[in-house]
């Protein structure tokens, strides 16, 4: 079997001249999507007989056994994929202009493609991928990510495979003598770090000696990005959180911005009492699993893929709202016994749940299904029916299967217009609830 993997890294220098030869030991400091592509290439080479061809636009050192190919544009990519005789090509599913061009090019080709989605995709793009005959599967990275789309037709061509992660190289942390919270994630407006920052002074009032470590920056996805005066994010993002972390025009002594870090960030995690990740719904959240691998209990919102990567009351605490989340952070900073218990269970979970040698078997089965043109099977939801109004989507899926969905959607649209016009306060409240559910 010959497998091609393509990641478009031509937009900036974020993915150039980096040693990516040992991804099994952790993310070397690149975006999560890029990391998972590199990790899949490693796993295929290490745990299967597949020939792996990795296509991208910049020079990097890849794992042993992975063929490294540099391409200049989409036309050259398709030419090389055909010349190398790949049975299947895995490419990224994302709302990105360069990828739109690629989707159009492969539409009339005989290449069997898998669109790997690491982000929440707009319905329009999902339908475009669904209608593209060259794309045989749309792969989501968690169960909650998959379940989010169960009430639209593209689910008929979709499946999910959890992201890979090997927690075994990390050691179990000792509970730090000094209470410390570590926030990990890109510092972008969309990641809502400012929401967490707004809680910090309240946390200090309860735990005066607490420290805050911030791993990540506004250069996570673009190493050439311009940053604000603090040197950690762009000016707009810095302006949103600076007021909460400054005193007398200076950064509070309890706060340390550490920038983008590779595998060395484990040393920070070993000094961490409570871990926190992005304040927006994640499709998986690799950072959460990485913290768990070091024995750090997580506190996050009970939404999105985090429901699959953080187990409430087992590996961390998942909150229903911002106020509860702040209370959970303070609680775990103070409760030594519970912190140790959750941290130990977090380590056990991260060591076993997403091992590359196990997850790669699911990819190999998927490749066989695609190559042999086997139909895609719908996977019924099993839990978390309150997440993103999943119970409603289950009903909608049944209506879709019974060819009633179109009529139902028209009625739903009409009701939306009527409610908005006649009951604006109710409409505004529902809109906020739905936004929070996403």
C-alpha positions as CSV (number, residue, x, y, z in Angstrom):
1,X,0.0,0.0,0.0
2,X,1.3,3.5,-0.9
3,X,-0.1,6.4,1.1
4,X,0.4,10.1,0.4
5,X,0.1,12.8,3.0
6,X,0.0,16.5,2.0
7,X,0.1,19.5,4.3
8,X,0.1,23.0,2.7
9,X,2.8,25.0,4.6
10,X,3.6,27.5,1.8
11,X,1.8,30.5,3.4
12,X,4.6,31.3,5.9
13,X,7.7,30.0,7.5
14,X,6.0,28.3,10.3
15,X,6.9,24.8,9.1
16,X,10.4,25.1,7.7
17,X,13.8,23.7,8.8
18,X,12.3,22.0,11.8
19,X,13.4,18.6,13.2
20,X,10.3,16.5,12.9
21,X,12.0,13.2,13.0
22,X,10.8,12.1,16.5
23,X,7.1,13.2,16.8
24,X,6.4,10.3,19.1
25,X,8.2,12.2,21.9
26,X,5.9,15.2,21.6
27,X,5.1,18.3,19.5
28,X,8.3,20.1,18.6
29,X,6.5,23.4,18.6
30,X,4.3,23.5,15.4
31,X,0.5,23.7,15.1
32,X,-1.5,20.7,16.2
33,X,-2.7,19.8,12.7
34,X,0.8,19.8,11.2
35,X,1.9,17.8,14.2
36,X,-0.7,15.1,13.6
37,X,0.2,14.8,9.9
38,X,3.8,14.3,10.9
39,X,2.8,11.8,13.6
40,X,0.6,9.8,11.2
41,X,3.5,9.6,8.8
42,X,5.8,8.3,11.5
43,X,3.2,5.7,12.7
44,X,2.6,4.4,9.2
45,X,6.3,4.0,8.7
46,X,7.0,2.5,12.1
47,X,3.9,0.2,12.5
48,X,2.9,-0.9,9.0
49,X,4.3,-2.0,5.7
50,X,2.9,1.0,3.9
51,X,5.1,3.2,1.7
52,X,4.7,6.7,3.0
53,X,5.1,9.8,0.8
54,X,5.0,13.1,2.7
55,X,4.4,16.1,0.5
56,X,4.9,19.7,1.6
57,X,6.5,23.0,0.5
58,X,9.4,23.5,2.9
59,X,12.5,21.6,4.0
60,X,12.1,19.6,7.2
61,X,13.6,16.5,8.7
62,X,11.0,13.7,8.9
63,X,10.9,10.3,10.6
64,X,13.0,7.5,9.2
65,X,11.2,5.5,6.5
66,X,9.1,8.5,5.4
67,X,9.7,9.7,1.8
68,X,10.1,13.5,1.9
69,X,8.9,15.4,-1.2
70,X,8.9,19.1,-1.7
71,X,6.2,20.5,-4.0
72,X,5.8,24.1,-5.4
73,X,2.1,24.1,-6.2
74,X,-1.0,22.0,-6.5
75,X,-0.4,20.9,-10.1
76,X,3.1,19.5,-9.1
77,X,1.5,17.8,-6.1
78,X,-1.0,15.9,-8.2
79,X,1.7,15.0,-10.8
80,X,4.0,13.6,-8.1
81,X,1.1,11.7,-6.4
82,X,0.3,10.0,-9.7
83,X,3.9,9.3,-10.6
84,X,4.6,7.7,-7.2
85,X,1.5,5.5,-7.6
86,X,-0.2,6.4,-4.3
87,X,-3.3,4.3,-3.5
88,X,-4.7,7.1,-1.4
89,X,-3.9,10.7,-0.6
90,X,-4.7,12.3,2.8
91,X,-5.1,16.1,2.7
92,X,-6.3,18.7,5.1
93,X,-10.0,19.8,5.1
94,X,-10.1,23.5,5.8
95,X,-11.7,26.7,4.7
96,X,-8.5,27.9,3.0
97,X,-8.2,29.4,-0.6
98,X,-5.2,27.3,-1.6
99,X,-7.0,24.2,-0.6
100,X,-10.1,25.2,-2.6
101,X,-7.9,25.2,-5.7
102,X,-6.7,21.8,-4.8
103,X,-10.2,20.5,-4.2
104,X,-11.2,21.7,-7.7
105,X,-8.1,20.1,-9.3
106,X,-8.7,16.6,-7.8
107,X,-12.4,16.8,-8.5
108,X,-12.0,15.3,-12.0
109,X,-8.9,13.2,-11.2
110,X,-8.8,9.4,-10.4
111,X,-7.0,10.0,-7.1
112,X,-8.7,8.6,-4.1
113,X,-8.6,11.2,-1.4
114,X,-9.3,11.5,2.3
115,X,-10.1,15.0,3.7
116,X,-8.8,15.1,7.3
117,X,-10.6,17.8,9.3
118,X,-9.0,19.2,12.4
119,X,-11.3,22.2,12.6
120,X,-15.0,23.0,12.8
121,X,-15.9,23.3,9.2
122,X,-18.8,25.5,7.8
123,X,-21.7,23.5,6.4
124,X,-20.9,24.9,2.9
125,X,-17.4,23.4,2.9
126,X,-18.8,20.1,4.2
127,X,-21.2,19.9,1.3
128,X,-18.5,20.8,-1.1
129,X,-16.3,18.0,0.1
130,X,-19.3,15.7,0.1
131,X,-20.0,16.5,-3.5
132,X,-16.4,16.0,-4.6
133,X,-16.2,12.5,-6.1
134,X,-12.5,12.3,-5.5
135,X,-12.9,12.7,-1.8
136,X,-14.0,9.3,-0.5
137,X,-14.0,10.2,3.3
138,X,-14.1,13.2,5.6
139,X,-12.3,12.2,8.8
140,X,-13.0,14.0,12.1
141,X,-10.5,13.9,15.0
142,X,-12.9,13.0,17.9
143,X,-16.3,11.6,18.6
144,X,-17.8,14.9,19.5
145,X,-16.3,16.4,16.3
146,X,-18.1,13.8,14.3
147,X,-21.4,14.0,16.2
148,X,-21.5,17.8,15.5
149,X,-22.4,17.0,11.8
150,X,-24.8,14.1,12.2
151,X,-27.8,16.0,10.9
152,X,-26.4,17.0,7.5
153,X,-25.9,14.8,4.4
154,X,-22.1,14.9,4.4
155,X,-22.2,12.7,7.5
156,X,-22.9,9.8,5.0
157,X,-19.3,10.2,3.8
158,X,-17.7,10.9,7.2
159,X,-16.1,9.0,10.0
160,X,-13.8,9.8,13.0
161,X,-10.4,8.6,14.1
162,X,-9.0,10.1,17.3
163,X,-5.7,12.0,17.0
164,X,-2.6,10.1,18.0
165,X,-0.6,10.8,21.2
166,X,1.9,8.8,23.1
167,X,2.1,9.9,26.8
168,X,4.5,7.2,27.9
169,X,7.7,9.3,27.3
170,X,6.5,11.8,30.0
171,X,6.9,11.2,33.7
172,X,4.3,11.6,36.4
173,X,4.7,15.0,38.0
174,X,5.1,15.5,41.7
175,X,2.6,18.0,43.1
176,X,4.4,21.3,43.0
177,X,5.2,23.0,46.3
178,X,4.2,26.3,44.8
179,X,0.6,26.5,43.3
180,X,0.8,27.1,39.6
181,X,-1.7,27.3,36.7
182,X,-0.4,26.6,33.2
183,X,-2.4,27.9,30.2
184,X,-1.4,26.3,26.9
185,X,-2.7,27.5,23.5
186,X,-2.2,30.0,20.7
187,X,-2.6,33.6,21.7
188,X,-5.2,34.7,19.2
189,X,-8.4,36.6,19.6
190,X,-10.4,33.5,18.5
191,X,-8.8,31.4,21.3
192,X,-10.3,33.7,23.9
193,X,-7.3,33.8,26.3
194,X,-8.7,37.1,27.5
195,X,-11.6,35.3,29.1
196,X,-9.2,33.3,31.2
197,X,-7.1,36.3,31.9
198,X,-10.1,38.2,33.3
199,X,-10.3,35.5,36.1
200,X,-6.7,35.7,37.2
201,X,-7.0,38.5,39.9
202,X,-10.0,36.7,41.4
203,X,-7.9,33.5,41.5
204,X,-5.0,35.4,43.2
205,X,-7.4,36.7,45.9
206,X,-8.1,33.1,46.9
207,X,-4.6,31.7,46.3
208,X,-2.3,34.7,46.7
209,X,1.0,32.8,46.0
210,X,-0.3,31.2,42.7
211,X,1.8,31.6,39.5
212,X,0.5,31.6,35.9
213,X,2.6,30.2,33.1
214,X,1.4,30.9,29.6
215,X,2.8,28.5,26.9
216,X,2.1,29.7,23.4
217,X,2.1,32.9,21.5
218,X,0.7,34.7,18.5
219,X,3.4,33.1,16.4
220,X,2.2,29.5,16.8
221,X,0.7,29.4,13.3
222,X,3.0,32.0,11.7
223,X,6.5,32.5,12.8
224,X,6.7,35.8,11.0
225,X,3.6,37.4,12.7
226,X,3.9,40.9,14.1
227,X,3.4,41.1,17.8
228,X,2.2,43.9,20.2
229,X,4.2,45.7,22.9
230,X,4.3,42.7,25.2
231,X,5.7,40.6,22.4
232,X,3.3,37.7,23.0
233,X,0.4,38.3,20.6
234,X,-0.8,40.7,18.0
235,X,-1.8,44.2,19.3
236,X,-5.6,43.5,19.1
237,X,-5.3,40.3,21.2
238,X,-2.8,41.8,23.7
239,X,-5.2,44.8,24.2
240,X,-8.0,42.3,25.1
241,X,-6.1,40.6,28.0
242,X,-3.4,43.1,29.1
243,X,-5.7,45.0,31.4
244,X,-6.3,41.9,33.4
245,X,-2.6,41.0,33.9
246,X,-1.0,44.4,34.4
247,X,-0.5,46.5,37.4
248,X,0.9,50.1,37.3
249,X,1.7,49.6,33.6
250,X,3.8,46.4,34.2
251,X,3.1,42.7,33.9
252,X,2.1,41.2,37.2
253,X,5.0,39.3,38.9
254,X,2.8,36.2,39.1
255,X,2.5,36.0,35.3
256,X,5.1,34.5,33.0
257,X,4.7,34.3,29.2
258,X,6.9,31.5,27.9
259,X,6.2,31.7,24.2
260,X,6.0,28.7,21.8
261,X,7.7,25.7,23.2
262,X,8.5,22.3,21.9
263,X,9.1,19.1,23.9
264,X,10.8,21.2,26.6
265,X,7.4,22.5,27.8
266,X,7.1,19.2,29.7
267,X,9.5,20.8,32.3
268,X,6.8,23.5,32.8
269,X,4.1,21.0,33.1
270,X,6.0,19.1,35.8
271,X,5.8,22.4,37.9
272,X,2.0,22.8,37.2
273,X,-0.8,22.3,39.7
274,X,-3.7,22.9,37.3
275,X,-3.7,22.9,33.5
276,X,-6.0,25.0,31.3
277,X,-6.2,25.1,27.5
278,X,-8.0,27.2,24.9
279,X,-11.3,28.8,25.9
280,X,-13.0,28.0,22.6
281,X,-14.5,24.6,21.7
282,X,-11.7,22.4,20.4
283,X,-12.2,19.4,18.1
284,X,-9.7,17.3,20.1
285,X,-7.2,19.4,22.1
286,X,-3.8,17.8,22.0
287,X,-2.5,20.3,24.6
288,X,-5.0,18.8,27.1
289,X,-3.7,15.3,26.6
290,X,-0.1,16.5,26.8
291,X,-0.8,18.0,30.1
292,X,-2.5,14.9,31.3
293,X,0.5,12.8,30.2
294,X,2.5,14.7,32.8
295,X,0.0,14.0,35.5
296,X,-1.6,17.4,35.5
297,X,-5.4,17.6,36.1
298,X,-7.2,19.7,33.6
299,X,-9.9,22.3,34.1
300,X,-11.9,23.3,30.9
301,X,-15.3,23.9,29.6
302,X,-17.6,21.0,29.0
303,X,-17.9,21.3,25.3
304,X,-16.5,20.0,22.0
305,X,-13.8,17.4,21.7
306,X,-12.5,18.1,25.2
307,X,-15.4,15.9,26.4
308,X,-13.4,13.0,24.8
309,X,-10.0,14.0,26.0
310,X,-10.7,15.1,29.5
311,X,-12.9,12.9,31.7
312,X,-14.9,14.9,34.3
313,X,-14.1,13.9,37.9
314,X,-11.5,11.4,36.5
315,X,-8.7,13.3,34.8
316,X,-10.0,16.8,35.5
317,X,-13.0,19.0,36.0
318,X,-15.3,20.3,33.2
319,X,-17.3,23.4,33.9
320,X,-20.7,24.5,32.6
321,X,-19.8,28.2,32.6
322,X,-17.0,30.6,33.3
323,X,-17.9,31.1,36.9
324,X,-17.8,27.4,37.6
325,X,-14.5,27.0,35.7
326,X,-12.9,29.6,37.9
327,X,-14.2,27.9,41.0
328,X,-12.8,24.6,39.8
329,X,-9.3,26.1,39.2
330,X,-9.3,27.5,42.8
331,X,-10.6,24.2,44.2
332,X,-7.8,22.1,42.6
333,X,-5.2,24.6,43.6
334,X,-6.3,24.1,47.2
335,X,-7.3,20.4,47.4
336,X,-4.0,18.5,47.4
337,X,-5.6,15.1,47.8
338,X,-8.0,15.4,44.8
339,X,-5.3,17.1,42.7
340,X,-2.9,14.1,43.2
341,X,-5.7,11.6,42.5
342,X,-6.9,13.3,39.3
343,X,-3.4,13.8,38.1
344,X,-2.5,10.1,38.5
345,X,-5.6,9.1,36.6
346,X,-4.9,11.7,33.9
347,X,-1.5,10.1,33.4
348,X,-2.9,6.6,33.1
349,X,-5.5,7.8,30.6
350,X,-3.0,9.7,28.4
351,X,-0.6,6.8,28.3
352,X,-3.2,4.4,26.9
353,X,-6.0,6.2,25.0
354,X,-4.4,7.5,21.9
355,X,-1.3,5.3,21.2
356,X,0.0,5.7,17.7
357,X,0.4,1.9,17.2
358,X,-3.3,1.4,18.0
359,X,-4.7,4.5,16.2
360,X,-2.8,3.7,13.0
361,X,-4.7,0.4,12.7
362,X,-7.9,2.4,12.2
363,X,-6.2,4.4,9.5
364,X,-5.1,1.3,7.7
365,X,-8.6,-0.1,7.9
366,X,-9.9,3.2,6.5
367,X,-7.4,3.1,3.6
368,X,-8.6,-0.5,2.8
369,X,-12.2,0.7,2.8
370,X,-11.4,3.6,0.5
371,X,-9.2,1.6,-1.9
372,X,-11.9,-1.2,-2.2
373,X,-14.8,1.4,-2.5
374,X,-16.6,0.1,0.6
375,X,-19.5,2.2,1.8
376,X,-19.3,4.5,4.8
377,X,-21.2,3.4,7.9
378,X,-23.1,5.9,10.1
379,X,-22.0,5.8,13.7
380,X,-24.8,6.5,16.2
381,X,-24.2,8.8,19.1
382,X,-23.7,7.2,22.5
383,X,-23.2,10.0,25.0
384,X,-23.0,13.7,25.8
385,X,-26.4,14.3,24.2
386,X,-26.5,17.8,25.7
387,X,-23.3,18.9,23.8
388,X,-24.1,21.2,20.9
389,X,-27.7,20.1,21.1
390,X,-26.9,16.6,20.0
391,X,-30.3,15.2,21.1
392,X,-31.8,17.7,18.6
393,X,-29.4,16.6,15.8
394,X,-30.3,12.9,16.5
395,X,-33.9,13.7,15.7
396,X,-32.9,15.7,12.7
397,X,-30.8,12.8,11.4
398,X,-33.8,10.5,11.7
399,X,-35.9,13.0,9.7
400,X,-33.1,13.2,7.1
401,X,-33.0,9.4,6.8
402,X,-36.8,9.4,6.3
403,X,-36.7,12.2,3.7
404,X,-38.5,14.6,6.0
405,X,-35.6,16.8,6.8
406,X,-36.1,19.3,4.0
407,X,-39.7,20.1,5.0
408,X,-38.7,20.1,8.6
409,X,-35.9,22.6,7.9
410,X,-38.3,24.9,6.1
411,X,-40.6,24.8,9.1
412,X,-37.7,25.5,11.4
413,X,-36.5,28.4,9.3
414,X,-40.0,29.9,9.3
415,X,-40.2,29.5,13.1
416,X,-36.9,31.3,13.4
417,X,-38.1,34.3,11.4
418,X,-41.4,34.4,13.4
419,X,-39.7,34.3,16.7
420,X,-37.1,36.9,15.7
421,X,-39.8,39.3,14.6
422,X,-42.4,38.8,17.3
423,X,-40.3,37.8,20.3
424,X,-36.9,39.5,19.9
425,X,-35.8,39.0,23.6
426,X,-36.5,35.2,23.3
427,X,-34.7,35.0,20.0
428,X,-31.6,36.8,21.5
429,X,-31.6,34.4,24.5
430,X,-31.8,31.4,22.2
431,X,-29.0,32.7,20.1
432,X,-26.7,33.1,23.1
433,X,-27.6,29.5,24.2
434,X,-26.9,28.1,20.8
435,X,-23.6,30.0,20.5
436,X,-22.5,28.6,23.9
437,X,-23.5,25.1,22.8
438,X,-21.1,25.2,19.9
